[in-house]
């Protein structure tokens, strides 16, 4: 039984309609971030990035255990034509809430403390564990454990921890990013794509820049590429749920901050 890459089918609809974005309740000096989505950590990062203009990146865990997935084949086939035998899955996810101190204008008093609270809440609520990395003004939520096909907790090597090399050359930023994705695909056996994103109707990463990387974590490479163009951006890396024997599809989406 094969799994159709759902992100590929509905990426445009996701970014256009923001169906997974959460909301923030604000009262006095306290605020509550609330999300209820298949990818709650991803949705929390997106909500905070869009609301406050903070560079918060999110990376997906691997979805291997059937209990961490929901099948949505029936719902998908109502909208798209799929081949017989193909099954569509999404992460199960669920609700997540985080309380944080807010300034009079509603912004977080301490963004780092907010993200620490988010990671603690997610690690308590869901069967995955996350860490968060800090690189300049960018915060990244990185998965470190998942459940295997039997439901046992296992440590995982995050996709963007993989070290890659890109030969020196002057190319578009998008072409450099594609070389990064190809290197990740070759190392992991996943099908990795980077970097979907549109800014003011123009595909992201069309600027040509000289660039190279030598045995460098892909996350660092991606952040350097993002910073090589004008504007401020965050990324969401999503991987589709898989069954044993199925190829994992991962998509890195770059989004502009207003």
C-alpha positions as CSV (number, residue, x, y, z in Angstrom):
1,X,0.0,0.0,0.0
2,X,1.6,3.3,-1.1
3,X,1.1,6.7,0.5
4,X,0.5,9.6,-1.7
5,X,2.5,12.7,-0.7
6,X,-0.4,14.9,0.7
7,X,1.8,18.0,1.1
8,X,2.5,17.9,-2.6
9,X,-1.2,17.7,-3.4
10,X,-2.5,20.5,-1.1
11,X,0.5,22.7,-0.5
12,X,-1.0,25.6,-2.4
13,X,-4.3,25.4,-0.5
14,X,-2.4,25.2,2.8
15,X,-0.4,28.3,2.3
16,X,-3.3,30.2,0.7
17,X,-5.9,29.5,3.4
18,X,-3.8,28.9,6.6
19,X,-6.2,26.3,7.9
20,X,-3.7,25.1,10.5
21,X,-2.8,28.5,12.0
22,X,-3.8,28.9,15.7
23,X,-4.8,32.0,17.6
24,X,-3.7,33.9,20.7
25,X,-6.0,35.0,23.6
26,X,-4.8,38.2,25.3
27,X,-6.0,39.4,28.6
28,X,-4.1,41.9,30.9
29,X,-0.4,40.8,31.1
30,X,-0.9,37.2,30.1
31,X,-1.5,35.6,26.7
32,X,-2.5,32.0,25.7
33,X,-1.3,30.5,22.4
34,X,-3.9,27.9,21.3
35,X,-3.6,25.5,18.3
36,X,-5.4,22.3,17.4
37,X,-3.9,20.8,14.2
38,X,-2.3,17.7,12.7
39,X,1.1,19.4,13.3
40,X,0.6,21.4,16.5
41,X,4.3,22.5,16.9
42,X,4.4,23.5,13.2
43,X,1.2,25.5,13.7
44,X,2.4,27.1,16.9
45,X,5.6,28.3,15.2
46,X,3.6,29.6,12.2
47,X,1.1,31.4,14.5
48,X,3.9,33.2,16.5
49,X,5.9,34.0,13.3
50,X,2.8,35.6,11.6
51,X,1.5,37.3,14.7
52,X,4.7,38.8,16.1
53,X,7.2,38.7,13.2
54,X,9.6,36.4,15.0
55,X,11.8,34.1,13.0
56,X,10.6,30.7,14.3
57,X,11.3,27.7,12.1
58,X,9.8,24.3,12.7
59,X,10.9,20.8,11.6
60,X,8.7,17.7,11.5
61,X,9.4,14.5,13.3
62,X,9.3,11.2,11.4
63,X,5.8,9.6,11.5
64,X,6.3,5.8,11.7
65,X,3.8,4.5,14.1
66,X,0.2,3.9,12.9
67,X,-1.2,5.4,16.1
68,X,0.4,8.8,15.2
69,X,-1.4,9.0,11.9
70,X,-5.0,9.5,10.6
71,X,-6.1,8.2,7.3
72,X,-7.9,10.8,5.2
73,X,-8.1,8.9,1.9
74,X,-11.9,9.4,1.6
75,X,-11.7,13.1,2.3
76,X,-8.8,13.5,-0.2
77,X,-10.6,11.7,-3.0
78,X,-13.6,14.0,-2.7
79,X,-11.3,16.8,-4.0
80,X,-8.6,15.1,-6.0
81,X,-8.6,12.1,-8.3
82,X,-6.2,9.5,-6.9
83,X,-5.2,6.1,-8.3
84,X,-6.9,3.0,-6.8
85,X,-4.9,1.5,-3.9
86,X,-3.3,4.8,-2.9
87,X,-3.9,5.8,0.8
88,X,-3.6,9.3,2.2
89,X,-2.4,9.9,5.7
90,X,-1.8,13.0,7.9
91,X,-0.3,13.3,11.4
92,X,-2.8,12.8,14.2
93,X,-1.7,15.9,16.2
94,X,-4.1,17.5,18.6
95,X,-4.6,20.6,20.8
96,X,-1.8,22.5,22.4
97,X,-1.9,25.5,24.7
98,X,1.0,27.7,26.0
99,X,0.6,30.6,28.5
100,X,3.2,33.4,28.3
101,X,3.8,36.9,29.8
102,X,2.9,39.7,27.4
103,X,3.8,43.4,27.1
104,X,1.1,46.0,27.1
105,X,1.2,45.9,23.2
106,X,0.5,42.2,23.3
107,X,4.0,41.0,22.2
108,X,5.8,38.4,24.3
109,X,7.9,39.8,27.1
110,X,10.5,37.1,26.6
111,X,10.4,35.2,23.2
112,X,13.0,32.7,24.3
113,X,11.1,31.8,27.5
114,X,7.9,31.5,25.4
115,X,9.6,28.9,23.1
116,X,11.0,27.0,26.1
117,X,7.5,26.8,27.4
118,X,6.2,25.7,24.0
119,X,8.8,22.9,23.8
120,X,8.1,21.8,27.4
121,X,4.3,21.7,26.6
122,X,4.8,19.8,23.4
123,X,7.2,17.3,24.9
124,X,4.6,16.6,27.7
125,X,1.6,16.5,25.5
126,X,2.8,14.5,22.5
127,X,4.8,11.3,21.9
128,X,7.7,13.3,20.3
129,X,10.5,15.3,21.8
130,X,11.8,18.6,20.5
131,X,14.8,20.9,21.2
132,X,15.1,24.5,20.1
133,X,18.2,25.9,18.5
134,X,19.1,29.6,18.4
135,X,21.1,31.0,15.5
136,X,21.3,34.8,15.6
137,X,17.7,36.1,15.5
138,X,16.3,32.7,14.3
139,X,14.8,30.1,16.6
140,X,14.3,26.5,15.3
141,X,12.2,23.8,16.8
142,X,13.9,20.5,16.1
143,X,12.5,17.0,16.7
144,X,14.8,14.6,18.5
145,X,12.6,11.5,19.3
146,X,9.7,9.7,17.6
147,X,7.9,6.4,17.9
148,X,8.9,3.4,15.8
149,X,6.5,1.1,13.9
150,X,5.9,-0.8,17.2
151,X,5.1,2.5,19.1
152,X,8.4,2.5,21.0
153,X,10.2,5.8,21.7
154,X,13.4,6.1,19.7
155,X,16.0,8.8,19.2
156,X,16.2,10.2,15.6
157,X,18.7,12.2,13.7
158,X,16.9,15.3,12.5
159,X,16.9,15.6,8.7
160,X,18.6,19.0,8.7
161,X,21.3,17.8,11.1
162,X,22.8,16.0,8.1
163,X,26.0,17.5,6.8
164,X,26.3,18.4,3.2
165,X,28.7,20.0,0.7
166,X,27.8,22.4,-2.1
167,X,30.5,23.3,-4.6
168,X,31.3,26.9,-5.1
169,X,29.3,28.6,-7.8
170,X,27.1,31.5,-8.7
171,X,23.6,30.3,-9.0
172,X,20.1,31.4,-7.9
173,X,19.4,30.9,-4.2
174,X,16.7,28.4,-5.2
175,X,19.3,26.4,-7.2
176,X,21.6,26.3,-4.2
177,X,18.7,25.1,-2.1
178,X,17.9,22.4,-4.6
179,X,21.5,21.1,-4.5
180,X,21.1,21.0,-0.7
181,X,17.8,19.0,-1.1
182,X,19.4,16.6,-3.5
183,X,22.3,16.0,-1.1
184,X,19.8,15.3,1.7
185,X,17.8,12.9,-0.5
186,X,21.0,11.0,-1.4
187,X,22.1,10.7,2.2
188,X,18.7,9.7,3.8
189,X,16.8,8.0,1.0
190,X,14.0,10.5,1.5
191,X,12.5,12.5,-1.3
192,X,13.4,16.1,-0.1
193,X,12.2,19.2,-1.9
194,X,13.3,22.8,-1.2
195,X,12.2,25.5,-1.1
196,X,8.5,26.2,-2.0
197,X,7.6,29.8,-1.3
198,X,6.2,32.9,-3.1
199,X,6.9,36.5,-2.1
200,X,4.7,39.2,-3.7
201,X,3.7,36.7,-6.5
202,X,7.4,35.9,-7.3
203,X,9.0,32.5,-6.5
204,X,11.4,32.7,-3.6
205,X,15.1,32.6,-4.2
206,X,15.4,33.9,-7.7
207,X,18.4,36.2,-6.8
208,X,21.8,34.9,-8.0
209,X,24.6,34.7,-5.4
210,X,28.0,33.0,-5.0
211,X,27.7,30.2,-2.4
212,X,29.4,27.1,-1.2
213,X,29.2,24.7,1.8
214,X,31.8,22.2,3.1
215,X,30.5,19.4,5.3
216,X,28.1,21.8,7.0
217,X,24.8,20.9,8.7
218,X,21.9,21.5,6.2
219,X,20.1,23.7,8.7
220,X,23.1,26.1,8.8
221,X,23.2,26.0,5.0
222,X,19.5,26.8,4.7
223,X,19.7,29.7,7.2
224,X,22.7,31.2,5.3
225,X,20.7,30.9,2.0
226,X,17.7,32.5,3.5
227,X,19.8,35.4,4.8
228,X,21.5,35.9,1.5
229,X,18.3,37.6,0.1
230,X,16.5,40.7,1.2
231,X,13.7,40.5,3.7
232,X,13.0,38.3,6.7
233,X,11.8,34.7,6.4
234,X,11.1,31.6,8.3
235,X,10.8,28.0,7.2
236,X,8.5,25.0,7.9
237,X,10.0,21.5,7.1
238,X,7.2,18.9,6.8
239,X,7.5,15.1,6.2
240,X,4.6,12.9,5.3
241,X,3.6,10.0,7.4
242,X,4.9,6.7,6.1
243,X,4.3,3.0,6.4
244,X,7.1,0.4,6.3
245,X,8.5,0.1,2.8
246,X,7.1,3.5,1.7
247,X,9.4,6.4,0.7
248,X,9.3,9.5,2.9
249,X,8.5,12.8,1.2
250,X,9.8,16.0,2.9
251,X,9.1,19.5,1.9
252,X,10.8,22.7,3.1
253,X,8.6,25.8,2.7
254,X,10.1,29.3,3.1
255,X,7.6,32.0,4.2
256,X,8.1,35.8,4.3
257,X,7.6,37.7,7.5
258,X,5.6,40.9,7.3
